[in-house]
Amino acid sequence: MLNEAYAVKIARDLYVPVSGAGFVTRFEFDADAEFARRYPVRRTGDGTIRELRVPVEDLAEFNARLAGPIHVVHEFHAPGYGPLATRVIQAAAGRQHSDEVVAMLTVAAAKTWIGLDRALRTSAPAYGGRPVGAKERLPEDARLSRLVAACSRTGHRRESAVTGPVMRTDELLLPVLVLRTADWVPQVRERARRSFAIALRSAGAPALLAMASAAVAIGSWARGGHALEAVAGALRKAPDGVLASARVHPDIGVRRLAYRLWLASDRPRREEVMRAALREHDGVCRLQCAEWLVAGAVRDGNVEVLERLLRRGSAKVGIEALTALVKLGRPESGAAHLADRSALMRATAQWAVRRADRSPAAIYRDALTLDRPPGRARALVAGLGECGTRQDVDVLLPFLEHPSPRVRAEAVRAVRRLGGPVTRIARMLTDPAPVVVHATKQALHNQPDAVPAVELWALLDAGIPPHVRLAAYDQLREKDTWTRVHVDLHLLATGDGQLGDRARADLTVWSRRAAATAYRPPTGEMTRLLGQLIDTAEALIGARQAHRLRWILGIR
């Protein structure tokens, strides 16, 4: 497949139901013009799906032209691993070709191995499927047979399977060997651990990383710590190249373990760690590197390293660096980060500014009233809302009219946080931007009288934008019990297409859970109105629900 989206669809929708798992791999091959002409690109479906069809007899030549590694870019699993277990058993017994099963297991993640182990052990998968033809009798697959035995529900079979030399050297079987080191049967567990120790001593980089992935996955199990400690010990002694490969491993647990071991050794150089702290994709690994650098910088008084982390690192890395700068007597560094997009970074910067005997609120106030920088308005508004006072509301109110919806939403939150006028915030309920209306709804929560009911009912008109109608509905529900029932029945009786389903669900929840706490009955006029709405909406809510509501209201 030359389209990744189509390959994903095939792996997820075709292979997962049949095999229990589906994998999408990416690779490149080096082809000259003559070779490329032999296999023209075909277009299928609506013409957007492109694929390359290579005959089976030409695969050896095709595979010889692969350039670079094969990457697993997507992996899909069924809720259960019964189908995959069935295929493994069939292939082990020679009832199916084993090549495809082995190919899937070769790139399987630790999660797949754990699920397959459980499926092989706790269930008896039926053979099913289409057996091979009579003329195509296949011998049993020794590798898969040993795998099935190592996952057997019978302890003697598991114990026998983990003792053979194949189990210690075959990379396909090593993840199962790791799982057996945490077996609940002591005899199996001890035999597996002895084999595992031998396997670790002779393992190359790929085998060691495969065992590391499984060991990390079971590290939190009751008996899984042994494998994790053994793998960690092997990685500590491994060459630099192996540990470097582990630090870019797709399994995030292996990557974090490798970083932890690397930073605890005497191998890392500061520039290498700095690159990882600034470029590593995983936030935990990035933070580990930052903490290592910060500890060294504080010990050596190296302000330059801290400033570089603060200037170019992520928010969490910057927080570590800024905290260290304050410890080294440089609290003034926080002023430049008061307008950071991260709330945690802003809080740290505000603390640093206070340690420098300055007022962060005054800095925010001056920036908003004098400079009004367009790119930082949202963060400045948020910052003033976080550390300002009631007197700063007047500075924030103009930002309720800001052209940017995100700034208006932040201004709503800041004004509410500082105790600004609720009536002014309530006007934002009709804002054209959903993000602003959502912030307004949150600000008006538990403020049922902020908007008059007559105005909210007007906002339920069909021509009003959907996000405004939803906000008006939520505000009406918070008014009181009988207004909540009234608006739900009204939306159902009028056949509202946008809010009808929400009203039906809310009415059901109220009648089953909250009706018992409605100690004050509705007025006579409200009772008559609700009765009429029940009659109109009965076809939608059902006779049983209508009867329940009439009984609650005392209508006969």
N, C-alpha and C positions, 0 to 999 in steps of 0.2 A: 504494500500500500504506500502510495506517495502522498496521501493526505492524512495528517495526524488525526483530524477529527473523525474521519471514517474508520481509521484503525482503532480508535477508542471505542467507537460504536460496535465494531465487530468483536473486540475483546470483551466489552461489558455485556452486550446483548446476546452474543452467540456463544462465547466460550464459558462465561460464568454459569449459565444454567446447565450446561453439559458437563463441565469439568470442575465447577466449584471455584474456579479462579480464572482470571484473564490478565494477560500482560501485554503491554505495548513497548517494543524496544526500538531504539533509534541507532542507526549505524550508517557509515559511508562506505562506498566501494569505488575503487579506482578502475575505470573502464576506458579503453581506447575507443576510437571511432568504430572500428570494425566490430568489436565486441558489443558496443551499444546498439549497432544496427541489427544485431541478431534478436534483440528483445525490445521492440518498439513499445513506447508507452501507450497503454490502452485507456480509453475513457469509457466509463460505464455510468449507469444511472441517468442523471440529468445532464451528464457531460462534465460535471465538476469533479467526479471521482476518478482519480488516476491510479493506475496500478501497473506493476511490471510482472509479467508471468514468465517464470523460468521453469522449464521442464525438469523433472526430478533427476534425469540422467545428467543434466548440466550443473547441478548444485555444487558438485565438488569444485568445478572451475570457477563458479560464481563466488563460493566461499573463499577461494584462494585470493580473490581480489578485494576482500574486506580490508579497509584502511582504518586503523585505530580501534578503540574498544567499542563494545556494544553496550549501550546504556538502557537501563529499564526506566522509562519515563512515566509510565502509568501502571497501576496495579489495582485489580478489582477482585473482590472476594464475595462469595455467596454468604448469607447469614449462617449457614451451616456448611461443614466440609464433607458431608456424606458423599456427594457426587465425586469429589476428588479422591476420597478414600476408595470408592468403588472402582475407579479407573486404576488406581495403584494396585489394588488386589488383582484385577483382571490382567493387567500387564505383568505382574509378578508371576501369575499362573500360566502365562503364555496364551491367554485368550484374546489379547489385543497386542498390537505393536507397542513397544515400550518407549520408542524414540520421543514421541510427543510428551509423554508423562515425565520422562527424565528431563526433557528440555524445560518444562514448567518448574520442576523441583529445583533445577539448577539455579534459577533466578528467584526462587521463592524467598520471601522475607520471613523473619522469625515468627510473625503472627500466623503465617500459613502453616509453618511446622507445628506450632502449638495446637492449632485447630485440627490439623491432620492427625496428629498423635491422639488427640481426644476422640476423633471420629473412628479411627482404627481400633481403639481400645474399648470404647464404651458402647459401640454399636456393631452390628454384623451386617455390613453393606451387602446388598444383593448383587449377584454377578451381573444379571440383566444385560442390556445393550446387545449389540450384534457381535457374536463370536467370530473368530477368523474362520475362513473356509476350510473344508476338509483337506484341500490340496496345500493349505498354507499353515500347516501345523507348526506352531512356534515352540521353541524350548522355553522353559521357565527362565525368567530374568533373575540371576543370582543376587544382584544388587538390591532390586526391589523386594525380593523374597526376604532378604535380611532386614530390610527396612520394616516390612510388615511384621516380622518376628520381633523386632526391637520395640514395636508399639503394641504387642499382643497384650490381651488382658491376663494371660497366664504368666506368672512371675518366672517360672523355669525357662520359658521361651525367651523372655526378655534378658534373663541372666546369661543364657547361652549366646544370644545374639551379640551382646556387647563385649564378649571376651575374644572374639576372633580378630586376627590381624587386619582383615579388610575394614573392620569398623574404625580402626585407628588411622587408616591411610586414605580411604575413599572420601574425597571432599563432599560428595553427595550425601553421605551418611553421617558426617560429623555433627550437624545440628541435632540429629536424634540422639547421638551419644551425649551431647550436652544436656538434653532434656532428661536422660536417664540418670545423670549425676544427682538429680533431685528426686529420684524415684522414691515412693513411699515404702518399698520393701528394702530392708537394710542390705540383704545379700546382693540385690540388683544394683543398688546405689554404690556399694563399695567396689564391686567389679567394674562398674562404669567409671568410677573415679580413677581407678588404677589405669584403665585403658585411656582415659582422658589425659592423664599426666604424661603417658607415653606419646600420645598424639600431639600434645603441645610441644614436646621437646623436638619433634621432627617436622613440625608443620611449617610450610612456606607461608608467604604473606597472604595469598588468597584464602588458604585454609584457616589461618589464624583469625582473619577478619570475619570469616563465616562463623567460626566458633564464638567470636566476641559478640556478634549480633545476637545469637541465641542466648549467650550467658547474660547479656544485659537485660534481655527480655524476661528472664526468670530470676533476676537478681533480688527481687522483692519477695519471692516465694519463701516459704518456711525453710526449705532445704536448698534454696537456690544460691545462697551466698558463696558456697564453695566454688562453684564454677566461675563466678564473677571475680573472686579473689585470685583464682588460678590464672584466668585470662589477663587480669591486670598485672600479675607478676610477669607473665610472658611478654606483655607489651612493654613493660619497663626495660626488659633485657633486649628487646628487638632492636634492629638497626634503625637509624634515623629515617630511612625511606619508608619502613613499615609504619612507624608512628605518624609520618607525614601523610601516608595513604589513609590511615585511620581518621585523621583530622578532616578529611574531605569525604568520608564515608557517607552514603545516602541515609544510613540508619542514624537518626539523630542521637540515640543513646550511645552508640559507639563513638560518634564524634565528640560528644561531651566527655566521655570517659577518656578518650585520647588527649583532649585538651587538658583535662585535670592532671593526668599523669605527666604530660609534657611540661606543664608549668611547675609541677612539683619537683622536676629533675633539674640538673644543671645544664641541660641542652639548649634551652631557648636563648636566642639573642634578642636584645631589646627591640631592634628594628623589625624583626620577624613578628614579635608579639604586637608591636604597634600596628603593623599591617593587618593582623588578624582582628585587633580591637576596632579598627576602622572599617574593615571590609567583610568580615565573616558574616554569613547570612543568619546564623542562629544567634538569637539575642543572649542566651545563657552563655555560650562560648565567648561571645563578644565581652560580656560582663566579667567573665573569669579573667580574660586577658587584661581588661582595664584594671581590675583589682590588683593583678600582679604588677602592672606598671605603676599604679598609684602607690602601692606599698614601697616599691623601690624608689620612687621619686620623693616620697616623704622621708625615707631613710637617708637619701643622699641630698635632699634639699633641691632637687632638680625641678625648678618651676617651669622650664621650657617644655618638658614632657607633659605636664599637667595642662598647660595652656593649649598645647596641640590637641590633646584629647578633648578639651572643653570646646575648642573651636570647630573640630571636624567630626567628633564622635556623635553617637546617638544620644537620646535624652538620658538614658540610664547611665551610659558611660560619662556623659557630661556632669551628671549629678555627683558621681564618684570623684571626678576631677575637681569640681568646684568645692566640694566638701574638704578635699585635701588642701586646696589653695587657701581656704579659710584657716585651716590648722597651721599652715606655714606663714600666716600673717598677711594674706593677700585678699581680704574680704571685698575690696573694691572691684574685683573681677566679676562679681555678681551683677553689677549694674547693666552690663552689656547683654544680659540674658533675662532681663525682666519681661521682655516681650516674646519669650519662647512659646512655641505652640503647645508644648507639653505642660500640663498643669503641675506635675511634680517638679519639673525643672524651674518653673516660675516660683513655686513655693521655696525651693532651695535658694534661688537667686534673691528672693525677698528676705530670707533669713540672713544671707551673706551681707546684703545691703544694711540691714539693721546692725549687724556686727561691726560695720564700718561707720556707725553712728549717723546713718542717713535714714530718711523716711521713704520707703518704696512707694507709698501712696502719693507722696508729693511728686515723685518722679513721674508716675503714671499721670497724675493730674496735669502737670506741666506739658507732657507730651501730647495729651489729648486736647488741651486748650490752645497751645501755641503752635506745635509742629504739625499735628494731625497727619502723620505719615500714612500714606494709603495702604502700603503692604503690611503694616503692623497694627492696624486699627482693631482688629478682632482680639488679638492677644492683649493689647493695652486695655481695652474695655474689660476683658475678663480679669486682668490683673487688678484693676481698680476695684472691681466688684469683690475681689477676694480679700483685699486688705484696706479698702476705703471705709468711710463712715457715712452716716445719713446725710451729711452736708455735701457729699460728692454726687448725690443723685442728680442735681442740676447739671453737672458736667456730663452725665451719661444720657440724660433724656434726649438730647439732639441726635444721638446715634440710633434712636428708634426709627429715624427717617433716613438712615444711611442707604446708599444705593445697593450695597451688598446684602443679600439675605442672611448670610452667615454672621455678619456684623450685627444686623438687627436682632437676630436670635440671641446672640451673646449679650446684647444690650438688655433684652428682656430679662435674661437670667440675672445679670448684674444689678439691675434696678430692683428686682424682687429681693435679691439677697441683701441689699442695703436698706430694705424697708421702704422702697419708693411707693408712690401712689398706685394702688391696685386698679383704680379706674383708668389710669393712663395705660397700664399694661393691657387691660381688657380690650382696648381699641385695636390691639394687634391681632385679635381673634379673626379679623377679616383680611389679614395680610395675604397678598397673592402667592407668597412662597410657603409651601407646606412646612419647611423647616422652622419658620418663624411661628406658625400657628401651633406646631407641636411644642415648641418652647413655651408658648403662651399657655397652652393647656396645662403643662407641668407647673408653671408659675401660679396658675389659678386653682390648683388642686386644693381641696378643702376650703375653698372660698366660694360657696354656692351663691352668695348675694352679690358677687362682683359685677355680674351682668344681669340686668332685668330680664325676667322670663319672657316678656313680650318681644324683646329684641332677639332672644335666642330662637323663639318660635319662627320669627321672620327669616332667620338664617337657614331654616330647614326647607325653604322654597326650592323647587326643582331647578331653577336657573342659577343657584349659588354653586360655586366650585365645590367638588366633593370633599376636599380636606377641610373646608370651612364648615360644611354641613356636619361632618363627623365631629368636629370640635364642639359645635353647638349642641349636638345630641349628647355628647359626654357631659357637657355642663348642665344640661337639663336633667340628666340622670342623677346628678349630685344635689339637685335642689332639695327634694324630699322624696319620701317613699311613693306617694301617690302621683307626683309629677313623673317619676320614673316609669310607673305602670302606664300612665297616660301617654307618654311619648312612644313607648314600645307599641302599645295597641294602635296608636294613631298611624305609625309607620306601616304596621301590618294591614290596617284597614284601608289605607290609601294605596296599597300595593307598591310601596317604595322599592325600586329595584336595587338601589345602592346600599341602603341601610336596613332593608327588611330582614335579611338573614341574621344580622347582628341583633336586631330588636327581638326576633324570635328566640334566639339563644339566651339573651339577657332575661327575657320574661320567664323562660323555663327555670333558669337559675334562681330568680327571685321567688317564684312560687314554691320551689322545693326547699330553699335554704333560708331566705330572708323574710318570707311572709310571716313567719311565726314571731318576728320581732316588731311587727307593725302594730304597736299597742294602741295607737289612735286611729279610729276608723275614718274614712274619708267623709267629707260633708255630703249632705243629701244630694246637692247638685252634682258633685263630682261622682257620686255613686251612679246617678242616672246616666251621666256622660260615659263612664266606663262600661256600664251595662250595654249601652248602644254600640260602643266600639267592639265589645266582645261578640255581640250578635253579628256584626259586619265581618269580623276577622275569624269567625269560628271555622270557616272552610279552610283557612290556612293553619290555624293552631290545633285543630282537631277537637272533636266533641269532648274528649276526656279532659283536655287542658281547659277548655271553656267552662266545663262543669266545675273544675277545681277553682278557677278564678271567681266564678259566681258564688261558690260556697265561701271563699275567703272574704268576699265583699258583702256577704249576707243577702244576695239577690236570689229570690225564689222564682 
